Amino acid sequence: MSDMETTTSAVKRTGGRSAAVVHSVKLAVEELVEEKGRERVTVPMIAERAGVNPTSIYRRWGDLPTLINDIATYHLDPTRPLPRSGSLRDDLTGWATEIVRHYSNPVNAALLRGGASAAGESESDCLRNRRAEAGMLLEQDGAEGITSEQIVDHVIAPIIYRVIFAPWTLSEQDAPRLVDELFASHT
C-alpha cells in the first residue's frame, strides 16, 4: 500500500439514518418539555435542537400533537418485560407501581398530558398499550374472573386521572391500594 492509500471500513449505524433522526427528535422533545414546559414547545424548536429539518418531523409525525403522543408512549416501552411472579395480584401491583413511578417524573407526566390531548376522541397509544399489557398479565397468571377492561377501569384509569388532573396526589401507595380494590370488588 502506498502512502496515499488508506483503508476505511464502513461504520454501521444501528437502524440507519431514520432511527438516528427519531432518537434525536425524541431526546429534543424531552429536553425542551423539561426546560420550557409542554405548552411552549414548537416543531421548529424541536427541529433545531435535534439538528433536523422541520419537514422531517412533519413527514414522520404529521403534527406536534401526534409527535407528543408518540413520545409519551415511547418511554413506557410496550415490549419491556412485564412482572412474572406467578401471582396476578403481585404482578398487577408491580406493573401499576412501575407506571406510577414512570409518570411521577414531571417530563413523562407532561408528555402524557400532551399525548392525551392529541388523542381527542380516539384511543391513545398509551391506553392501547396498557390494555394489551393487562391482557398479557391475565394470560400469564390466570384471569381469576377479572378482565383487562376491569384492570384498566380500576387500576390504570385512576393513575392516569391523577397524572393528568392532580399529579400532586400521585403516590406509589396508590398501586397496591388500587389492585386490592380491584380484587375486593371480585370476591
N, C-alpha and C positions, 0 to 999 in steps of 0.2 A: 504494500500500500504506500502511495506517495504521501508527502506532507500535505497535499491539497485534498486528499480523500479523507472522508470521515464516515464513520458508521453510525447510523441512527436507528433507533428502534421506535416503533410507533407506541405512544403511550395510550393505553386503553382507558376510556372513561366508562365507568360502570353506568349503564343507562344512556350514555351519549349526551348530546347537547340538550335534548329535551329534558332529561332528568336533572341536569345541572341548572337549567332555567327554572324548573319547578322548585327545586331546592332553594335557589336564591330568592325567588319571589316569596315563598313561604317564610323564610327567615326574615326577609324585609318586612312583611306584614306583621309578624310577631314583634319585631323590634319597634316598628312605628306605633303599633297599638299600645305597647308598653310606654313609649315616650310621650305620645300625643293624645292617646285615647281613641277609641274606635271611631267616634263621630268626626274626627278631624283628619282621618287618613283618606287619601285620594289615590287613584290609579297612577297619575303622574309621579306622586311621591314614592310609591312602591317601585315603579319602574326605575326611577333614578337611584334609589337605594340598592335595588337588585342588579343594576347595571344592564338592564334590558330595555328594549323599545316598548313604549306603552301598547303598541299594536300587538306585540307578542302576548301581553296579558289579555287584551280583548279577544284575540284569536282563540286562546285556550279556554278562558272562563266566561267571556261574553260581557260581563259587567262586574262591578265591585261587590254587590251582594252575593253573587254566585261564588266569587273568589273567597269571600269571608266565610261562607257556608262550607266550602271545601276545606279551608284551613281549620275551621272549628272542629271538623271531624277527623282531620289528619292526625292530630296529636294522640287521640284515643284510638289507636290503630285497631281496626276490626279484626286483623289477623294475629293479634297478640295472643299468647296463651291465656286461657281462662283458668280460674281455680279448679282443681280436680281432687278434692279430698274424699269424694265418695258420698258426701252428705250434701243434699240440696240446700239445706238451711245454711251450713257453713260456707258453701260455695257462693250462694247468693250474698251472704254477708261480706265475704272477701271482695266480690265483684262490686257490690254497692260502695264499699269503703274505698276501693280504687277510684271509682267515679267521683265520689265526694272529694278525695284528695286532688284529683286532676282539676276539678272545677273550683277548688279553693284557691288556685293560682289565679290572680286577677286578670292576667292576659288571657288565659283559657276561658274564664268566665265572660270577658268582653267579646271574645270570638264567638262563643256560644250565643250570646245575645244578638250579635250581628247575624249569625247563621240562622237563628230562629226568625228574625225579622225578614230575612231574604227568602225563607221558605214560603211565607204567606200562607195560603190555604192548602198547599201541597205538603206531603210528608217530608220532613227534613232527613238528610243523610244520618244525622245523629240518632233520631228516633228509629229509623230503619235498621241501623246497626245495633242499637241496644235491644230492639225486638228480636233480631236474629241471634244475638248473644244469649238472650233469655231462653230462646228455643234450644240452643246448643246445651245450655246448662240443664234444661229439663230432660233432654235426650240422654245426657251422660249420667245423670243422677236419678232419673225416675221422676215422674210428674207429681206423684202424691196428690192428685186431684187439682193441681194448680196449673194454670195456662200461662203462656207468655204474655197475653194481654193483661192478665191479673198482675203479673210481675211489673209490667210497665205502669199500670194504674196505681199500684200500691207502693212500689219501691222507687222506680225511676221518675215518674211524674212529680212526686213531692220534692225530690232532689233538684230536678231541673227548674221547678217553680221557684225554689229558694235561690238558685243561682241567678235566675233572671230578675226576680222581683224583690228578693230580700236576702242578698248574699251575706249580710252580717249575721244571719241566723243559721247559716250552714255549719254543721259540726260533724265530725267523724262519728259521734254517738248516734247521729241520725240513721246511719246504715243498719246497725243491728236492731235498732228500735223499729224501723220500717219493715225489716224482714220478719221480726217477731210478730208485728201486727198482721202481716200477710198470713203467716201460719195460724195465728189465733182466729182469723176470720174463716179458716177452713177446718176447724175442729168441731 
